[in-house]
Amino acid sequence: MEWTTLQHLDLRHVGGGVVPFQPHAASFHSHQALVAVAIGTYIV
């Protein structure tokens, strides 16, 4: 289930990258990194 969530976030990140909003994309990318770390810590 956690991996499916990561894939969904990755798809959202790719879709958002198409939109020309670099500050928003950078902010979302850092948020995605935090979520990935949180999920990784939860799995461990």
Secondary structure, DSSP 4 states (H G I P E B T S, - for coil): -HHHHHHHHHHHHHHHHHSS-HHHHHHHHHHHHHHHHHHHHHH-
